[in-house]
């Protein structure tokens, strides 16, 4: 009688073992063929903390006239919620990638040296200076960009503040 119980237990475990193996193979196949892409399931986002509200953002993949990839262009619009008029000193952009992401926010094009009043919006663009090949972004995929903005209150240039932001968007 004991041997029939052991045999029934072994058959039970074997049946569920095969079923579990089939489920793992199916999940592996779905992931291999790109049907299960966690990055595609996550929503786009733009966060800059309480000081700045993200009104809009876009991460674009730019091509040369011959179709070869050149640059990535990052555009975003922020609203000043710092409670004071400020000036921006610098903006640094990076990604979470072993390859360097060289991106320069042009102070002239983005008018860093001008006053930014409280509750007003300002557009920022990375004027074709983001090296997209190093970033390894692909058109149609999602990319994550970290933005560090150094600013100061007008009349208090010696007291600089840093606002950290993150943009996660489809590369267009």
C-alpha positions in Angstrom: 0.0 0.0 0.0 2.9 2.4 0.7 4.3 1.9 -2.8 1.1 3.0 -4.4 1.1 6.2 -2.4 4.7 6.9 -3.3 3.9 6.2 -7.0 0.9 8.5 -6.9 3.0 11.3 -5.3 5.7 10.8 -7.9 3.2 10.9 -10.8 1.6 14.1 -9.3 5.0 15.8 -9.0 6.1 14.7 -12.5 2.8 16.0 -14.1 3.1 19.4 -12.4 6.8 19.5 -13.2 6.1 19.1 -16.9 3.4 21.7 -16.8 5.7 24.1 -15.1 8.4 23.5 -17.7 6.0 24.2 -20.5 4.9 27.5 -18.9 8.6 28.5 -18.6 9.3 27.7 -22.2 6.3 29.7 -23.3 7.3 32.7 -21.3 10.9 32.4 -22.7 9.5 32.3 -26.2 7.4 35.4 -25.7 10.3 37.3 -24.2 12.6 36.1 -27.0 10.3 37.3 -29.8 9.8 40.7 -28.1 6.2 40.2 -27.1 7.0 40.6 -23.4 9.1 43.8 -23.2 8.8 45.3 -19.7 10.1 48.6 -20.9 7.3 48.9 -23.4 4.7 48.2 -20.7 6.0 51.0 -18.4 4.3 54.4 -18.9 6.3 57.5 -20.1 7.1 60.0 -17.3 8.8 63.3 -16.6 9.6 64.2 -13.0 11.5 67.2 -11.7 10.4 67.3 -8.0 8.4 70.0 -6.4 10.4 73.0 -7.7 9.7 72.4 -11.4 6.6 70.9 -13.1 7.2 69.0 -16.4 4.7 70.4 -19.0 6.0 68.4 -22.0 8.9 66.3 -23.2 10.3 64.6 -26.3 13.3 62.4 -27.0 14.0 62.3 -30.7 16.3 60.3 -32.9 17.9 62.4 -35.6 19.3 61.1 -38.9 21.7 62.5 -41.5 20.4 63.1 -45.0 22.0 59.7 -46.0 20.0 57.9 -43.3 22.8 57.3 -40.8 22.1 58.0 -37.2 23.8 61.1 -35.7 22.3 62.7 -32.7 19.5 62.4 -30.2 17.6 65.6 -29.5 16.0 66.1 -26.0 13.3 68.7 -25.7 11.4 69.5 -22.5 9.2 72.2 -21.1 9.2 73.1 -17.3 7.1 75.4 -15.2 8.9 77.2 -12.4 7.3 76.3 -9.1 10.3 77.3 -6.9 8.3 80.3 -5.5 10.8 82.8 -6.7 12.3 84.2 -9.9 15.5 82.4 -10.8 18.3 82.1 -13.3 19.7 78.8 -14.5 23.5 78.3 -14.2 23.9 74.9 -15.9 22.1 71.8 -17.1 23.8 68.4 -17.2 22.2 65.4 -19.0 23.2 61.8 -18.5 21.9 58.2 -18.8 22.2 55.0 -16.8 24.6 53.4 -19.3 28.2 52.3 -19.2 28.8 54.3 -22.4 29.1 58.1 -22.0 26.2 60.2 -23.0 27.6 63.5 -24.2 24.9 66.1 -24.2 25.3 69.9 -24.0 22.4 72.2 -23.3 23.3 75.4 -25.2 23.0 78.4 -22.9 22.2 80.8 -25.8 19.5 78.7 -27.4 17.9 78.0 -24.0 18.4 81.5 -22.6 19.9 80.5 -19.3 21.0 84.0 -18.5 17.5 85.4 -18.6 15.2 85.8 -15.6 12.7 82.9 -15.1 9.7 84.2 -13.2 7.7 82.1 -10.8 4.8 80.1 -12.4 6.2 80.7 -16.0 7.2 78.0 -18.4 10.4 77.6 -20.3 11.4 75.4 -23.2 14.7 73.5 -23.2 16.3 71.8 -26.2 19.6 70.0 -26.5 20.4 71.7 -29.9 21.6 68.5 -31.7 24.5 67.9 -29.2 23.4 64.6 -27.7 25.5 61.7 -29.0 22.8 59.1 -29.6 25.1 56.3 -30.7 26.8 56.3 -27.3 23.4 56.4 -25.6 22.3 53.3 -27.6 18.8 54.6 -28.0 16.8 53.1 -30.8 13.9 54.7 -32.6 10.6 53.2 -31.3 12.2 52.1 -28.0 12.0 53.9 -24.7 14.9 55.8 -23.3 15.7 57.1 -19.8 17.5 60.4 -19.4 18.6 62.1 -16.1 18.7 65.9 -16.0 20.5 67.9 -13.3 19.7 71.6 -13.3 21.8 74.1 -11.3 19.9 77.4 -10.6 20.0 80.3 -8.2 17.7 83.0 -6.9 18.2 86.4 -8.6 20.5 88.5 -6.4 21.9 85.4 -4.5 24.3 83.9 -7.1 26.5 82.4 -4.3 23.6 80.1 -3.1 23.1 77.6 -5.9 20.5 74.8 -5.9 20.3 71.6 -7.9 17.1 70.1 -9.2 17.3 66.5 -10.3 14.9 65.3 -13.0 14.2 62.1 -14.9 12.6 61.7 -18.3 11.5 58.3 -19.6 10.0 58.5 -23.1 9.6 56.8 -26.4 12.4 57.7 -28.8 10.7 59.2 -31.8 
